[in-house]
């Protein structure tokens, strides 16, 4: 009897011990610890990479991390780097490499991070080569991964590359990445087994497209395999060797996808991936490649730094590392931020951010999400309610008058000339201002039709009028208009009075040339209108 009781008690004790081991508390690195390591590593990088060059080590990744961090980095550091890049690009006549198109993607990311314009570096458009689908994917899965990350970093339109056999689109790049998914759910440069580095990178590229069912399904499979591959200390291995770089790329994937590092799928024995990454840190210096004395390297330190910057930024409620639409123009390559374009109207002014991180529940994953959030954060555009924006609903003439007037910061004017615009209506002064500055006209001398929806060709004319106020030269010759619109099968359906304005909008990429048709008489949706205005204000240096 006593023996049975003893065995029973021992079984309970052993079970309790096992449970304590298996259900270990999560001892995640604190924000204070991450901040301290980030600051120390930033100082170390500024010493080690005092004059950044063009290159995968000592160049773009260091610049990207420093630019996106909350550390005090002298503007002269980024200005000098830009001049180095410009000389490099010009010396190569804009052809960085005939095979490795990740060279373009890497530079686009760094330039975007420092507030430079990758579409004009010494007169060369670094976005253009990525419009060639076949050349971009030549080097394997890295090509489409980083092309997509680069293009999405600044919400850039993929340029039409007339020399390409196959014109690249985001859809083609997404499909190319997904076509390389392995049976186990992961991705790799070669072989049939998932590699954590490449799987993490693929997820980073796909992070903006989680609203697409097939992308979400593929991403969930990749996350599942990453959870299985995670080591007991929270880290990851490549070829059986735990490395800091492997952990970084998975950390980046979680951050870009908005998944917490304390998500139960990615906590092993109480250790998070950040805990593991910090174990590679050598105080006062950088990050080791491996934890077994592999030594601090430039590549491991730069990657660990930008991964840590991403994690810290997410913890502070900021946008992820690769979502850079919050970056302001800063370098000598861009126009004076305070002034906008040189020839802008004196009454046009730049609006400050009033409510950071403003968003709506019905725009997550929407193609126009970034534009809507940026405009809403400045009070330029409102939702239909405090929580919903209704991006796919059409926009009225009154609503357009309001957002363009607010977007340009114009003073309000009375709309007494229009009989169908009540003086006490919420939109009266906005219509008055838009009409006064020549942005919109009435449907007659005395009527405005405030509730009427706007077609794409009408929106193009109004945006072109607003662009004049912003300082753009909107003049288009007959041949320029013809050549620009001839690429669209339905351009003959557009009204003669709208064609110059449509051509201008396409020339300045306010309207995307990726579309097959203009659809000039289709009503513009609220999300589309936000996108057009956002692109105008961005190009005019007013955001």
Buried (B, 14 or more C-beta within 10 A) or exposed (E): EEEEEEEEEEEEEEEEEEEEEEEEEBEBBEEEBBBBBBBBBBEBBBEBBEEBBBBEBBBBBBBBBBBBBBBEBEEEBBBBBBBBBBEBBEEBEBEBEEEBBBBBBBBBBBBBBBBBBBBBBBEBBBBBBBBBBEBBBEBBBBBBBBBBBBBBBBBBBBBBBEEBEBBBEBEBBBBBBBEBBBEBBBBBEEEEEBBBBBBBBBBBBBBBBBEBEEBBEBBEBBBBBBBEBBBEBBBBBBEEEBBBBBBBBBBBBBBBBEBBBEEEEBBBBBBBBBBBBBBBBBEEBBBBBBBEEBEBBBBBBBBBBBBBBBBBBBBEEBBBBBBBBBBEBBBEBBBEBEEBBEEBBEEBBBBEEEEEEBBBEBBEEBBBBBBBBBBBBBBBBBBEEEEEBBBEBBBBBBBBBBBBBBBBBBEBBEBEBBEBBEEEBEBBBBBBBBBBBEBBEBEEEEBBBBEBBBBBBBBBBBBBBBBBBBBBEBEBEEEBBEEBBEEBEEBEEBBEEBBBBBBBBBBBBBBBBBEEEBBBBBBBBBBBBBBBBBBBBBBBBBB
